[in-house]
Amino acid sequence: MITKVYRERTAADLKSRISKVLLNGNETKIVEITIQGAVVTVLTHREEDIKHIESVQVLDEQNNVITERKTDLDVSNNRTLDFRFTFEVV
């Protein structure tokens, strides 16, 4: 069994490594990265004028992909988007 203390320590390590979010290959600003126990949440800046989403990636400090979502999603006019990623260390 993995202890609560170790899960929280691993979550803190993950939080410290998250460095950027890419939307369709272009960096979007991270507004905040929070940690609560063993849960890390990343929130991005609201993006305007996005017409289509193909991919969203979270990268570490060495530009390695932590997580990636591929999609083929059209975005309605006059919409702003922000992205929230939640990681729970279990």
Helices and strands as residue ranges (DSSP letters): H 4-17, E 18-23, E 26-28, E 30-36, E 39-44, E 52-60, E 65-74, E 84-88
